């Protein structure tokens, strides 16, 4: 049976695994934040094998930019 059948929560309970967190992407996150902080139109290509965290990396960068902006 493939691991994807169980899901992350079930795997952590059954096998005593810690929750999967976003880690090890400080350099890539800083690069994306710097590009987004410019507030200009641009294209960025984020590549990698599937299920490696590309979408999460982009979402985290956007969250960081939004949380660092002063309230208007």
C-alpha positions in Angstrom: 0.0 0.0 0.0 1.5 3.4 -0.9 2.4 5.8 1.8 0.1 8.5 0.3 -2.8 6.3 1.2 -2.4 7.1 4.9 -1.8 10.8 4.9 0.6 12.9 7.0 -1.5 12.9 10.2 -2.1 9.1 10.1 1.6 8.4 9.5 2.7 10.5 12.4 0.2 8.7 14.8 0.9 5.2 13.5 4.7 5.4 13.3 5.3 8.1 15.9 6.7 10.4 13.3 6.9 14.2 14.1 4.7 16.5 12.1 6.2 17.5 8.8 7.4 21.1 8.8 8.7 23.6 6.4 12.5 23.7 6.9 15.8 24.0 5.1 14.7 26.7 2.6 16.1 29.9 4.2 18.2 30.9 1.1 15.4 30.2 -1.4 12.8 31.9 0.9 15.1 35.0 1.2 15.5 35.2 -2.6 11.8 35.0 -3.2 11.1 37.6 -0.5 13.6 40.0 -2.0 12.0 39.6 -5.4 8.5 40.1 -4.0 9.5 43.0 -1.9 10.5 45.0 -5.0 6.8 45.1 -5.9 7.5 45.1 -9.7 6.3 42.7 -12.3 8.7 39.8 -12.9 8.7 36.2 -13.8 10.3 33.6 -11.5 10.6 29.9 -12.4 10.5 27.6 -9.4 11.4 24.1 -10.4 12.0 20.8 -8.6 10.7 17.3 -8.5 7.1 16.7 -7.4 6.0 17.1 -3.8 9.2 18.8 -2.8 7.5 22.0 -1.5 7.5 24.4 -4.4 4.0 25.7 -3.7 4.7 25.9 0.0 7.8 27.9 -0.6 5.9 30.5 -2.6 3.1 30.7 -0.1 5.5 31.1 2.8 7.3 34.0 0.9 4.0 35.8 0.3 3.0 35.3 3.9 6.3 36.8 5.1 5.9 39.8 2.8 2.4 40.4 4.0 3.3 40.1 7.7 6.2 42.5 7.3 4.2 45.3 5.7 3.0 48.1 8.0 -0.7 48.3 8.5 -2.4 51.1 6.5 
